[in-house]
Amino acid sequence: MQLRATSTPAGLLRVRYEVTADGRAVTGWSARAWHSHRDLVIDGHPYALRSEGIARFALEGDIRAHIQRSVDHPDGPLSRPRWTVELGDLTYRLTGSGIGRRFALLTTADAVNEAGRVWRTGGLRPSYGADLPDALPLPVGVFVLWAAMAIWRATVTAAAAAVR
C-alpha cells in the first residue's frame, strides 16, 4: 500500500493535509497546530487517533492499533529510539529518528529486511509518504503515517527551540 500526505495552505496559519492511498483520497484534516487527539473518517469509517507526546499513540475504531516508543541504551551515546506498532497478532518496529527523513518498518520476525518505510520530503511545507505491507489495513497505514508526522513535527520544534 502506498500512502501520500500533502500539505497545502488553508488560510492564515492553517494547513490542510490530504492523505491518498494508491492515488485515491482516503482522509484529510485541517489544523493550525498539532493536536494530540484527532477524529478522522478514513475511507468512510470513523476513527480516533490519539498521542501522548511521541511516546504512545493509539488508533480506536473498528480496528485498534497501538504504537509505543522505547529506547536502546537510553543514557548512552548509542541511544536510538524505536517504536513498536501492534495490531492484534501483528507486530512491527519503526526504526529511525525524527531527526532523519526516513523510518524503516521491520517485522519482529525479520529485523534486517524492511517490510516498509515512511518518509518525508521538503522543508517548509513537507510532504509525507509510506510504502507499507498489504497486511496492514488502510486505517492502520494512515495511523502509522500520522504518528511519523507527529514524531517529525515534535523533533523539528524541539530542534528550533534548542537553537534559540
C-alpha positions in Angstrom: 0.0 0.0 0.0 1.3 3.4 -1.0 0.2 6.4 1.1 0.9 10.1 0.4 0.1 13.0 2.7 0.4 16.5 1.2 0.0 19.8 2.9 -1.4 23.0 1.4 -2.2 26.4 3.0 -5.8 26.7 4.1 -5.9 30.2 5.5 -3.9 32.3 7.9 -1.6 29.9 9.8 -3.7 27.0 8.8 -2.7 23.9 6.9 -4.8 21.3 5.1 -3.5 17.7 5.0 -4.8 15.3 2.4 -4.0 11.6 2.5 -4.2 9.3 -0.5 -3.8 5.6 -0.8 -2.6 4.3 -4.2 -3.8 7.6 -5.7 -7.3 7.6 -4.1 -8.2 10.2 -1.4 -9.0 8.5 1.9 -8.9 11.2 4.5 -7.8 14.7 5.4 -7.8 17.3 8.1 -7.1 21.0 8.7 -5.1 22.3 11.6 -3.3 25.4 12.9 -1.2 23.4 15.3 -0.6 19.7 16.1 -3.4 18.1 18.1 -2.8 15.1 20.4 -6.4 13.9 19.6 -7.8 13.7 16.1 -11.2 12.3 14.9 -10.9 11.2 11.3 -13.1 9.5 8.8 -10.8 7.1 7.0 -12.2 5.5 3.9 -15.8 6.1 5.1 -15.3 4.8 8.7 -14.8 6.9 11.9 -11.6 6.6 13.9 -9.9 8.4 16.8 -6.2 8.9 16.7 -4.5 9.8 20.0 -1.0 10.6 21.1 0.9 11.1 24.4 3.7 13.2 23.1 5.8 11.0 20.9 5.9 8.1 23.4 2.5 6.5 22.7 -0.1 6.5 20.0 -3.5 4.8 19.8 -5.9 4.1 16.9 -9.5 3.5 18.1 -12.5 2.5 16.0 -13.4 -0.7 14.0 -9.7 -1.5 14.0 -7.5 -0.8 17.0 -3.7 -0.4 17.0 -1.0 1.0 19.3 2.4 2.4 18.8 4.8 2.7 21.8 8.3 4.2 22.0 11.3 2.5 23.6 15.0 3.5 23.6 18.0 1.2 23.3 20.8 2.4 25.7 18.7 5.4 26.9 21.7 7.1 28.7 24.5 6.2 26.4 26.0 7.6 23.2 24.3 4.8 21.2 20.8 5.9 22.3 18.4 5.1 19.5 14.6 5.3 19.8 12.3 2.8 18.1 8.5 2.5 18.0 6.6 -0.8 18.2 3.5 -1.0 16.1 0.9 -3.5 17.5 -2.2 -4.7 15.6 -3.6 -7.8 17.0 -1.1 -10.6 16.4 1.0 -8.4 14.0 3.9 -6.5 15.5 6.3 -4.2 13.5 9.1 -1.9 14.6 9.6 1.6 13.3 13.3 2.4 13.4 14.9 5.7 12.6 14.5 9.0 14.3 12.7 12.3 14.0 16.0 13.9 13.0 16.2 11.9 9.8 13.8 11.9 6.9 13.0 8.2 6.9 11.7 5.4 9.1 12.1 1.7 8.3 9.3 -0.6 9.1 10.6 -4.0 10.2 8.7 -7.1 11.2 9.7 -8.6 14.5 10.4 -11.9 12.7 12.9 -10.3 10.3 14.7 -7.4 12.0 17.0 -6.9 9.0 14.9 -6.7 5.8 12.4 -3.8 5.5 8.8 -4.6 5.3 8.0 -1.0 4.5 9.1 2.6 5.1 7.8 6.0 5.9 9.5 9.2 4.7 9.2 13.0 4.4 10.4 15.4 1.7 10.5 19.2 1.6 11.1 21.8 4.3 8.6 24.5 5.0 5.6 22.6 3.5 6.7 19.0 3.7 5.1 16.0 2.0 5.0 12.6 3.5 4.8 9.1 2.1 4.7 5.5 3.1 5.2 2.1 1.4 3.6 -0.3 3.8 2.8 -4.1 3.7 -0.6 -5.1 2.4 -1.1 -7.0 5.7 -1.7 -3.6 7.4 -5.3 -2.4 6.9 -5.7 1.1 5.4 -6.7 2.8 8.8 -3.5 1.4 10.4 -1.4 2.7 7.5 -2.9 6.2 7.9 -2.3 5.9 11.7 1.4 4.9 11.2 1.9 7.9 8.8 0.1 10.2 11.2 2.4 9.0 14.1 5.5 9.5 12.0 4.3 13.1 11.1 3.9 13.8 14.8 7.4 12.5 15.6 8.9 14.6 12.9 7.0 17.7 13.9 8.0 17.4 17.6 11.6 16.8 16.6 11.7 19.9 14.3 10.0 22.0 17.0 12.5 20.9 19.7 15.5 21.5 17.4 14.2 25.0 16.6 13.8 25.8 20.3 17.3 24.5 21.1 18.8 26.9 18.5 17.3 29.9 20.2 
